[in-house]
Amino acid sequence: MKTSALALRILIGTLVLALGACATGSGSSANPPAAAPVAAVPSATPAPAAVPANPTPVAVVAKIDFDKQIKPIFTQYCYACHGPTADFPPGGVNLGVRKSALRAIAPGSPSTSLLFKVVSNRSMPPGGNPKPTARQIYLIRLWIAQGADWPDDAEN
């Protein structure tokens, strides 16, 4: 449970950074920039819960929908080489088939997922081919962090 809570804090912190709330460093006393997530440190005597006078809003991350948000990215940028019609996809990774795609995806762990690494470091798609946008890369990261849910009927 501690790992899930920490992962959620990191995810929320990343979302806040991605939206620019912390990156700009701007804010006023009425609307301060969001703070980076910090893990709670247990103490011998728990402090009473206090509600800040002006709480920072918490971003809620919706569940990423594979069919509506991820599959279109795969179709646009990946399927030419790693799609359902590829007889011998590079690295044996066919992103149109879940079992094959899991060779490059570690559900729940974007940092250890080959798919996220090669897309985020801009090495895929290769050469001068168009690359996914920062928003699309972020969606892939969130999808993997949320467990890379892939409906059975999404197979190509």
N, C-alpha and C positions, 0 to 999 in steps of 0.2 A: 504494500500500500504506500510506503514511503517513496518508492521509486515512481509510482504513478503520480503522486502529488508533485514530486520534483519535476517530472517530465512535463506535467501540466503547467507548472510555473515557468519553466524554460520556454515552452510553446507560447504562452501568453506574452512573455517578455520579448520573444522573437517577433511576434505579431506587432507589438507596440513599436519595436524598433523599425520593422518593415513599413509601418504606416507613417513613420517619420516623427512620432511624438517625442522620442528621445533624441533622435539624430539632429534635429534643428537646434536643440538647446533652448528654444524659446518657450516662453510661458509667462504667466503673470501670477500674482498672488491668488487671483480668483481661479486660475486654471494652470497649475504648475505642471511641468513635464512629468510623465510617469517614471517611477523609479524602476531600476533593474530588479528582477526577481532575486530574492535572497532566501536561502534555506533557513528554516527555523532551528534555533539552537535550544535544546531542552535545558531547563533549569530546575533546581531543587524545588523552588516555590513558584508555581505558575503566576504570572502577573494577571491582574484583572483585565478583562477585555475592554478596550476603549474604542469608541467610534470617533474617528477624526471629524473635526468640524466641517472640513471640505474634502470628502473622500475622492480619490482619483477613480474615475470610471474603469471598470474592468471589461476588457474586450472578451467577447464570447465567440469562440471559433466554431462555426457550423461544421457538421460532418461533410467531408468532401464526397461528392457523388461521382463514382467512377465513370458511368455512362455519359454524364453531362459535362464533367470537368476534366477528367484525365484521358479518357479514350480519344477525344478530339485532338488533344496534344500529341498523343502517340500517332494518330492518323496523319496529322500534318507534318510532323518532324521525324518520325521513326519508322513508320510502316514501309517506306520504300525499300529499306534493307532488313528490318526486323519485324515485318508484318506477316499476316496470315498467308500471303501468297509466296513468301520467300521459301524456296526449297531448302537452301542451306544458309540460314541466317548467320551473320558473323557472331562468333563466340557461342553459337548454339542458342542464342536468346531470341525467341520469337515473342514479341510483345502482344501478339494477338491470341496467345494461349497462356493461361495463368500458370500452369505447371512449368512451362518453359521460362516465362518471365520471372518466376521466383528464383531463377539462377542469378539474377541481377538485383533482386529486391529482398531486403531484410525487413519484413513487416515490423513496424514499431521502432525502427532504427535507421533513420536517413543517413546518419554518419557512416554506417557500415554497408550501405546499399550502393553497389556499383552503379546502378541506374542514376541515383541522385548525384554521385560523384562526377560521372562523365557529363551529365547535363549541366551541373552547376559550375564545373570548371571549363565549360564551353568547348570540350573536345568532341562532343557529339551534338548534333550531327557533324561529321567530319568535313574538313576542307572549307570551301566557301559557301557551303549550304546554309540556308537561313537557320538561325538558332532560336530556341524558345525565348520568350520574353522573361524578364525578372519575375513578373507576376505568375507566369506559367510554371517557372522553376519553383517558386514558393508553393504553388498548389501541389506540385509533385511531392515536395518535402512534407507538407502537411498531410497529404494522403498516406504517405509511407509512415509518418509518425503516428497516424491514427490506426495503423494496422494494415494498410494497403487492401482494404475491403474490395473484393472483386466478385460481383454477382455471378452465379453460375450461368445465367443466360447472356452474359457479356462476351462469352467465347466467340471467336470468329471462325 
